[in-house]
Amino acid sequence: MFLQARDMGYHMAGMSMDAGMIIGMVLIVIGLLLTTYGLVPLGAHRERVARLRVRALDDAPIGRVHIVLLLVMATAITIDVMKPTTLAFVVPGVGKEYGLKTPTHPAGDLPVALLPLAGIAGTVLGSFLWGWLGDRIGRKAAILLAGVVFVATAICGTMPSFELNLVMCFIMGLGAGGMLPIAFTLLAETIPARHRGWLLVLIGGDIAGAYIITSWLSSTIGATYSWRVMWLIGFPTGLLLILLTRWIPESPRFLLALGRDQEAQEVLRRYHAEAIPVEESELEVEAGLRGGYPRLFQPPFVGISLVLILTGLGVGLVTYGFQLWMPSNLRALGYSGVTADKILRDSAIIGLPLNFVVAYCYHRSAKWTMVAMSTILALSLFGFVLLGKHVTDHRVVLNALLVAPIWGANSVVAVLVSYSAEVYPTRIRSRGSGLAAGMSKLGGVVIIALVVAAVATPSISTSALISAIPMSLAAIAAVVYLVETRRRTLEDITAAELRVTA
């Protein structure tokens, strides 16, 4: 159907769904349910802690297996982040094809903002859902399931009606929202403590790389094959993610926490870590902790969770408010589609090398890097508030000022999810990462819902102001509540927190 529409500029709006397409969609839903069931491991809910020394993993040197894992996870995170990032670049084309209400076409029937609202709402639920799945079925299984969802929802690119686009975009969001917290949880539990912090942030900085790739694809093949091809790309990239899971191990800490000794020893040997039998496992420190999301809001984690919520909310407003509507706002201010995409791409490229600086700073101090990044992003947003629409009068100034909201927001997400993967115990670590990732999307749901309700796109200064307020509060709260994680084992961090509570 997509190829048949090439003579019409790949416009498929109004096409009727044939029997093959209907059957295919039903089979996709059935396949997703069966895959989920098949990934639930037997005996995954036992509560006995394995009697093996966890610190052996932190004492291991960085080797080839670690480098392979880092490269694989960097690719996986890039594939994942490309999904929600694509929303910013397909919105103009979707609005034009379906005759929706946009800044350049205010007479449309439905607001085009419904599309990103469906997608981002899916990522919020997906973050919490995959956070739960990661603690129940395992980190690797949850990543594999996300890849399957990416493949299944690539059909979003061939939906003939806008309503079907909303449904498929929501399901796509479920998978995209879950990958990031699970990936960081797995890395935090596998990388030796002395290298864990800066490597997590460096890998997370690849979020900006996903933005660069997406904007490049939009300005090249997207300009030729329409916005629909941006969703169809999810098919080959999803298959690639599934293939990459061959080089992704299950978290040894997750296996030890469930008493799956033999599997844990196999993984430890792969990572050149000796499995040492002990009288009392270091994971005993959290043996009395109960799972579930409510535990995140009880002492000693309530203050930390508050900081993560404020930071996530603020950066979500930047990513899905400021960033999402920037292409449309730039077009409304006189820039062509290709020029707008290139401006955003160039700003991301300028900021990309700064990821190494952030990684080094996080290696020196996780807490104060969180404080500094939140402060820098808040100040840059207040700059857009002061300049308003006049910020576009000079191209160089615009590019320079966009570096912080595009690169800075991505770096804050990287630092946020990295910190959340370090600071919570193994039994709720995936949920903690899911909370941080989910809140980074919830801000997008809030601002996009406001756009839908008001049927208006926020201006540059308005979206910047809305984002700057929670980021400022997050910076202040971080000074008070965050703990330092630098070069400390995950179990030491948990033990210190519990001692303070006691």
URURHU-V840067 format. One record per residue. N is the residue number from 1. D_LAST is the distance of its C-alpha to the last C-alpha in Angstrom with 1 decimal. Layout:
n: <N | N>
d_last: <D_LAST | D_LAST>
//
This chain:
n: <1 | 2 | 3 | 4 | 5 | 6 | 7 | 8 | 9 | 10 | 11 | 12 | 13 | 14 | 15 | 16 | 17 | 18 | 19 | 20 | 21 | 22 | 23 | 24 | 25 | 26 | 27 | 28 | 29 | 30 | 31 | 32 | 33 | 34 | 35 | 36 | 37 | 38 | 39 | 40 | 41 | 42 | 43 | 44 | 45 | 46 | 47 | 48 | 49 | 50 | 51 | 52 | 53 | 54 | 55 | 56 | 57 | 58 | 59 | 60 | 61 | 62 | 63 | 64 | 65 | 66 | 67 | 68 | 69 | 70 | 71 | 72 | 73 | 74 | 75 | 76 | 77 | 78 | 79 | 80 | 81 | 82 | 83 | 84 | 85 | 86 | 87 | 88 | 89 | 90 | 91 | 92 | 93 | 94 | 95 | 96 | 97 | 98 | 99 | 100 | 101 | 102 | 103 | 104 | 105 | 106 | 107 | 108 | 109 | 110 | 111 | 112 | 113 | 114 | 115 | 116 | 117 | 118 | 119 | 120 | 121 | 122 | 123 | 124 | 125 | 126 | 127 | 128 | 129 | 130 | 131 | 132 | 133 | 134 | 135 | 136 | 137 | 138 | 139 | 140 | 141 | 142 | 143 | 144 | 145 | 146 | 147 | 148 | 149 | 150 | 151 | 152 | 153 | 154 | 155 | 156 | 157 | 158 | 159 | 160 | 161 | 162 | 163 | 164 | 165 | 166 | 167 | 168 | 169 | 170 | 171 | 172 | 173 | 174 | 175 | 176 | 177 | 178 | 179 | 180 | 181 | 182 | 183 | 184 | 185 | 186 | 187 | 188 | 189 | 190 | 191 | 192 | 193 | 194 | 195 | 196 | 197 | 198 | 199 | 200 | 201 | 202 | 203 | 204 | 205 | 206 | 207 | 208 | 209 | 210 | 211 | 212 | 213 | 214 | 215 | 216 | 217 | 218 | 219 | 220 | 221 | 222 | 223 | 224 | 225 | 226 | 227 | 228 | 229 | 230 | 231 | 232 | 233 | 234 | 235 | 236 | 237 | 238 | 239 | 240 | 241 | 242 | 243 | 244 | 245 | 246 | 247 | 248 | 249 | 250 | 251 | 252 | 253 | 254 | 255 | 256 | 257 | 258 | 259 | 260 | 261 | 262 | 263 | 264 | 265 | 266 | 267 | 268 | 269 | 270 | 271 | 272 | 273 | 274 | 275 | 276 | 277 | 278 | 279 | 280 | 281 | 282 | 283 | 284 | 285 | 286 | 287 | 288 | 289 | 290 | 291 | 292 | 293 | 294 | 295 | 296 | 297 | 298 | 299 | 300 | 301 | 302 | 303 | 304 | 305 | 306 | 307 | 308 | 309 | 310 | 311 | 312 | 313 | 314 | 315 | 316 | 317 | 318 | 319 | 320 | 321 | 322 | 323 | 324 | 325 | 326 | 327 | 328 | 329 | 330 | 331 | 332 | 333 | 334 | 335 | 336 | 337 | 338 | 339 | 340 | 341 | 342 | 343 | 344 | 345 | 346 | 347 | 348 | 349 | 350 | 351 | 352 | 353 | 354 | 355 | 356 | 357 | 358 | 359 | 360 | 361 | 362 | 363 | 364 | 365 | 366 | 367 | 368 | 369 | 370 | 371 | 372 | 373 | 374 | 375 | 376 | 377 | 378 | 379 | 380 | 381 | 382 | 383 | 384 | 385 | 386 | 387 | 388 | 389 | 390 | 391 | 392 | 393 | 394 | 395 | 396 | 397 | 398 | 399 | 400 | 401 | 402 | 403 | 404 | 405 | 406 | 407 | 408 | 409 | 410 | 411 | 412 | 413 | 414 | 415 | 416 | 417 | 418 | 419 | 420 | 421 | 422 | 423 | 424 | 425 | 426 | 427 | 428 | 429 | 430 | 431 | 432 | 433 | 434 | 435 | 436 | 437 | 438 | 439 | 440 | 441 | 442 | 443 | 444 | 445 | 446 | 447 | 448 | 449 | 450 | 451 | 452 | 453 | 454 | 455 | 456 | 457 | 458 | 459 | 460 | 461 | 462 | 463 | 464 | 465 | 466 | 467 | 468 | 469 | 470 | 471 | 472 | 473 | 474 | 475 | 476 | 477 | 478 | 479 | 480 | 481 | 482 | 483 | 484 | 485 | 486 | 487 | 488 | 489 | 490 | 491 | 492 | 493 | 494 | 495 | 496 | 497 | 498 | 499 | 500 | 501 | 502>
d_last: <63.8 | 62.2 | 65.1 | 67.7 | 66.4 | 67.0 | 70.3 | 68.5 | 65.9 | 63.5 | 63.3 | 62.4 | 61.8 | 63.9 | 64.5 | 64.4 | 62.1 | 64.2 | 63.5 | 62.1 | 59.4 | 58.4 | 58.2 | 56.2 | 53.6 | 53.2 | 52.8 | 50.2 | 48.0 | 48.6 | 47.9 | 44.5 | 43.5 | 44.8 | 43.1 | 39.7 | 40.2 | 41.4 | 38.4 | 35.9 | 35.3 | 35.7 | 32.6 | 30.3 | 27.7 | 26.8 | 23.2 | 23.7 | 22.2 | 25.0 | 24.9 | 25.9 | 24.6 | 23.5 | 23.8 | 27.5 | 28.0 | 26.5 | 28.8 | 31.9 | 34.4 | 35.5 | 38.6 | 41.2 | 39.1 | 36.4 | 39.1 | 40.7 | 37.5 | 36.9 | 40.5 | 40.3 | 37.1 | 38.6 | 41.7 | 39.7 | 37.7 | 41.1 | 42.7 | 39.8 | 39.7 | 43.5 | 43.3 | 41.8 | 43.4 | 46.8 | 46.5 | 47.4 | 50.6 | 51.9 | 51.5 | 54.9 | 56.8 | 55.4 | 56.3 | 59.8 | 60.5 | 59.4 | 60.6 | 57.2 | 56.3 | 55.4 | 55.8 | 59.2 | 60.2 | 59.0 | 61.5 | 59.7 | 58.7 | 55.0 | 52.6 | 51.9 | 48.3 | 47.8 | 47.8 | 44.8 | 43.1 | 43.5 | 42.4 | 39.3 | 38.3 | 38.5 | 36.3 | 33.5 | 33.6 | 34.1 | 31.0 | 28.9 | 31.1 | 31.1 | 27.3 | 27.2 | 30.0 | 28.6 | 25.6 | 28.0 | 31.3 | 30.3 | 30.6 | 34.2 | 35.5 | 34.1 | 35.9 | 39.1 | 39.0 | 38.8 | 41.9 | 43.8 | 43.0 | 44.4 | 47.6 | 48.0 | 47.6 | 50.0 | 52.6 | 51.4 | 53.9 | 56.8 | 56.0 | 59.1 | 57.6 | 54.9 | 53.1 | 52.8 | 51.4 | 48.6 | 47.7 | 47.8 | 46.0 | 43.1 | 42.9 | 43.1 | 40.1 | 38.0 | 38.5 | 38.3 | 35.0 | 33.3 | 34.5 | 32.7 | 29.0 | 29.9 | 31.7 | 29.0 | 26.4 | 28.8 | 29.6 | 25.9 | 25.5 | 28.8 | 29.4 | 28.2 | 25.3 | 27.6 | 29.9 | 27.7 | 27.2 | 30.8 | 32.3 | 30.4 | 31.5 | 35.0 | 35.3 | 34.0 | 36.6 | 39.2 | 38.6 | 41.2 | 43.5 | 43.4 | 44.6 | 47.3 | 48.5 | 48.5 | 50.4 | 52.9 | 53.5 | 54.0 | 56.6 | 58.5 | 58.6 | 57.2 | 60.2 | 62.5 | 61.0 | 59.4 | 55.7 | 55.8 | 55.7 | 52.3 | 50.8 | 53.1 | 51.6 | 48.5 | 50.5 | 51.1 | 47.8 | 46.0 | 48.1 | 47.1 | 43.4 | 44.0 | 45.9 | 43.2 | 40.6 | 42.6 | 40.9 | 37.4 | 35.2 | 32.5 | 29.0 | 28.3 | 24.5 | 25.4 | 27.7 | 25.3 | 22.6 | 25.4 | 26.7 | 29.9 | 30.3 | 34.0 | 33.8 | 30.9 | 32.9 | 35.9 | 34.1 | 32.5 | 36.0 | 37.4 | 35.0 | 35.9 | 32.5 | 32.7 | 30.9 | 29.4 | 28.6 | 25.4 | 23.8 | 20.5 | 20.5 | 18.1 | 17.7 | 16.0 | 12.7 | 13.4 | 15.4 | 13.3 | 13.4 | 16.3 | 19.0 | 20.8 | 21.1 | 19.0 | 15.8 | 16.7 | 16.4 | 12.9 | 9.7 | 9.2 | 12.9 | 14.7 | 15.7 | 16.9 | 18.8 | 20.4 | 21.8 | 23.1 | 24.7 | 26.4 | 27.6 | 28.8 | 30.6 | 32.3 | 33.4 | 34.6 | 36.8 | 38.2 | 38.9 | 40.3 | 41.6 | 42.8 | 43.6 | 44.8 | 47.4 | 48.4 | 51.3 | 52.6 | 52.3 | 54.1 | 56.8 | 57.2 | 57.6 | 60.4 | 59.0 | 60.3 | 58.0 | 58.4 | 57.9 | 54.7 | 53.3 | 54.3 | 52.7 | 49.3 | 49.8 | 50.8 | 47.8 | 45.5 | 47.5 | 47.3 | 43.5 | 43.0 | 43.2 | 40.4 | 38.0 | 38.2 | 37.2 | 34.1 | 33.2 | 33.5 | 31.5 | 28.6 | 28.9 | 28.5 | 25.6 | 24.3 | 22.6 | 25.7 | 28.1 | 26.5 | 27.0 | 30.5 | 31.8 | 30.8 | 32.5 | 35.6 | 36.0 | 35.7 | 38.3 | 40.7 | 40.6 | 41.4 | 44.3 | 45.7 | 45.3 | 47.5 | 50.1 | 50.4 | 53.2 | 54.9 | 52.5 | 54.9 | 57.8 | 57.2 | 56.3 | 54.7 | 52.5 | 51.4 | 50.6 | 48.6 | 46.6 | 45.8 | 44.1 | 40.8 | 40.6 | 41.7 | 40.3 | 37.4 | 36.3 | 36.4 | 34.5 | 31.8 | 31.6 | 31.4 | 28.6 | 26.7 | 27.0 | 26.4 | 23.1 | 22.0 | 23.0 | 20.7 | 17.5 | 16.7 | 16.1 | 19.5 | 19.4 | 19.4 | 20.7 | 24.2 | 23.2 | 21.3 | 24.6 | 26.5 | 24.8 | 25.7 | 29.2 | 29.8 | 29.0 | 31.3 | 34.0 | 33.2 | 34.5 | 37.7 | 38.0 | 37.7 | 40.3 | 42.7 | 42.5 | 43.5 | 46.4 | 47.5 | 47.4 | 49.2 | 51.4 | 51.1 | 49.7 | 47.5 | 49.1 | 47.7 | 46.5 | 45.1 | 43.0 | 41.8 | 40.7 | 38.8 | 36.9 | 36.3 | 34.4 | 31.2 | 31.4 | 31.3 | 28.3 | 26.5 | 27.2 | 25.8 | 22.5 | 22.2 | 22.2 | 19.2 | 16.9 | 17.9 | 16.4 | 18.8 | 19.7 | 22.8 | 23.7 | 20.3 | 20.1 | 18.6 | 16.3 | 15.2 | 14.5 | 12.3 | 10.4 | 9.9 | 8.8 | 6.2 | 5.0 | 5.5 | 3.8 | 0.0>
//
